[in-house]
Amino acid sequence: MNKRQRELENRELRYWKKLIEECRQGHESIKVFCQRNNVTIRKFYYWQRKVRERFPDLRTPAKKAPGVSAPLKVVEPSPLFLPLSVPPVQGSEPTPEHYRVDLRGGHTILVPLSISRDRLSDLVAVLESN
């Protein structure tokens, strides 16, 4: 690469660095940003990769995705469980070793306190699917 080509590439890199920093500071999606700036998304990602190679401080990706209007949040998955209600019902009182589970569809089951969460989940899934 000759001197003129390097200068041209450096000028383009500086231009794209400024553009990418502007996108990262904004609150619009990359898709909207590209449309507003008359840039294809493909070209944006191409130059983003080139700029990150040259400027390590920009290696942390913007927390936005195409079509998303706000920065993405990292959300921890919530545990999967079903609500458990234990209202007293005549004739089906749980013993100290059991508890009662009322299911959707009107089913009620007594389960031992020692049942595992996975096993209870499987049981409830089968009973509620019928």
C-alpha positions in Angstrom: 0.0 0.0 0.0 1.5 3.3 -1.0 1.4 6.5 1.0 -1.6 8.0 -0.8 -3.7 4.8 -0.2 -2.7 4.8 3.5 -3.8 8.5 3.8 -7.1 7.7 2.1 -7.7 4.7 4.3 -6.8 6.7 7.5 -9.2 9.5 6.4 -12.0 6.9 5.9 -11.2 5.3 9.2 -11.4 8.6 11.0 -14.7 9.4 9.3 -16.2 6.0 10.2 -14.8 6.2 13.7 -16.7 9.5 14.2 -19.8 8.1 12.7 -19.7 4.9 14.8 -19.1 6.9 18.0 -22.1 9.1 17.1 -24.2 5.9 16.6 -23.0 4.5 20.0 -23.9 7.7 21.8 -27.4 7.9 20.2 -30.6 6.2 21.4 -31.7 4.9 18.0 -31.2 1.5 16.5 -28.3 0.9 14.1 -30.9 0.4 11.3 -32.5 3.8 11.9 -29.1 5.4 12.3 -27.9 3.9 9.0 -31.1 5.0 7.2 -30.7 8.6 8.5 -27.1 8.7 7.4 -27.7 7.1 4.0 -25.5 4.1 4.8 -26.2 0.4 4.3 -26.2 -1.7 7.5 -23.7 -4.1 5.8 -21.3 -1.2 5.2 -21.8 0.1 8.7 -20.8 -3.3 10.2 -17.9 -3.7 7.8 -16.4 -0.3 8.9 -17.2 -1.0 12.5 -15.0 -4.1 12.3 -12.2 -2.1 10.6 -12.4 0.7 13.1 -12.4 -1.7 16.1 -9.3 -3.4 14.7 -7.5 0.0 14.5 -9.0 1.6 17.7 -9.1 -1.0 20.5 -11.1 1.4 22.8 -14.0 0.8 20.5 -14.0 -3.0 20.7 -16.8 -3.0 23.3 -19.8 -3.4 21.0 -22.7 -1.0 21.1 -25.6 -2.5 23.0 -28.0 -2.1 20.2 -29.3 -4.4 17.6 -30.8 -3.7 14.2 -34.5 -2.7 14.5 -34.3 -2.1 18.3 -35.0 1.5 19.3 -33.3 1.3 22.7 -30.1 -0.2 24.1 -30.4 -3.8 24.9 -30.5 -4.9 28.5 -29.0 -8.1 29.8 -31.7 -9.9 31.6 -31.1 -12.9 33.8 -33.6 -15.7 33.2 -36.1 -16.1 35.9 -36.6 -19.5 37.5 -39.3 -21.6 35.9 -42.0 -22.5 38.4 -45.7 -22.5 38.8 -47.6 -20.6 41.5 -48.5 -22.8 44.4 -51.6 -22.1 46.5 -52.5 -24.2 49.5 -56.1 -23.3 50.5 -57.7 -25.7 53.0 -60.3 -28.0 51.5 -62.4 -30.6 53.5 -61.3 -34.1 53.0 -58.0 -33.3 51.3 -56.0 -31.8 54.1 -52.3 -32.2 53.6 -50.3 -34.1 56.2 -47.1 -32.7 57.6 -45.2 -34.8 55.0 -47.3 -33.5 52.0 -48.6 -30.3 50.5 -51.5 -29.7 48.2 -51.1 -28.2 44.7 -54.1 -26.8 42.9 -53.7 -26.9 39.2 -55.3 -25.1 36.3 -58.3 -27.1 35.0 -59.5 -28.0 38.5 -57.0 -30.8 39.4 -55.7 -31.0 42.9 -52.8 -33.2 44.0 -51.1 -34.0 47.2 -47.3 -34.3 46.8 -44.6 -35.3 49.3 -42.4 -32.6 50.6 -39.4 -34.6 49.3 -40.4 -34.3 45.6 -37.8 -32.6 43.4 -38.6 -29.4 41.6 -38.0 -31.1 38.2 -40.2 -34.0 39.0 -43.0 -31.7 40.3 -42.6 -29.6 37.1 -42.9 -32.7 34.9 -46.0 -33.9 36.8 -47.7 -30.6 36.6 -47.0 -30.3 32.9 -48.5 -33.7 32.2 -51.6 -33.0 34.3 -52.2 -29.6 32.9 -51.8 -30.7 29.3 -54.8 -33.0 29.6 
